[in-house]
């Protein structure tokens, strides 16, 4: 099911994750802004929810790859 994760090297995934979490640097990264909106209860627009998911997607892939490699390695 998650065999496509085996094809992505950790180095590329880590760099992409850092870039997506930090983008844009000025004035505030989108992830930080959207998490603040979520904690305030103002994350209601679909574009904002999509933006949060879009910026967190590489991190989710990195976590899944790490768990998959640690759990199913003989």
N, C-alpha and C positions, 0 to 999 in steps of 0.2 A: 504494500500500500504506500509506504513512504520511501520507495526505492530511489526516487528522484533526489532525495536528500543525500544519498551516497555520492552522487555525481558533483555536488557542490562542495568545493574545498572550504575548510574552516576559515582560512585566511581571507578569502573573498567574502564570505558571509559575515565575518567580524567587521571588516572594513565597511561593507554596505550597511550593517546595522548601526555602526557609529555615525556614519554620514546621515542616515535617515532620522536617528534620534536627535541629532544636533541641528538639523536643517529647519528653518533658517536660523542662523546664529543671532542675528539682530532683528527685532528687539528682544524676542524671546522664542526659544524653540517651540514648534507646534505641539510637541508631546506635552511639554510642561503647561502650555496654555490650555490645551484640551483637558488635561487631568485636573487643572484648577477649575475649569468650567464644569467638569463632572462632579467635583466635590462641592461646588456651589449650587448644583442643580440646574445649570443653564445650558447644558449640552443637549439641546433638543433638536437643532436643525440637522437634517440628514447629511448635509455636506460636512458639517463638523464631526459627526460620527464616522463618516467615511474617511475623513482626514486623519482622525485618531487611529483607525484601523490600518490605514495606508502606511502611516509612520511606524506603527508597531509590528507590521507584518514581518520584516526581516528578523526582529527580535524573537518573534514566535517561532519562525523557522529555525533560528539558532538554538533555541531551547529544545525544540523537537528533535533536532539532529543530535544534540548532546545527550538527551535522554535515550534516544534510539541506540546510539553508539555505546552507552554505558550499560544499558539493560540487556541488549541482545548480542553482546560480544562474547564469543565462546572462551 
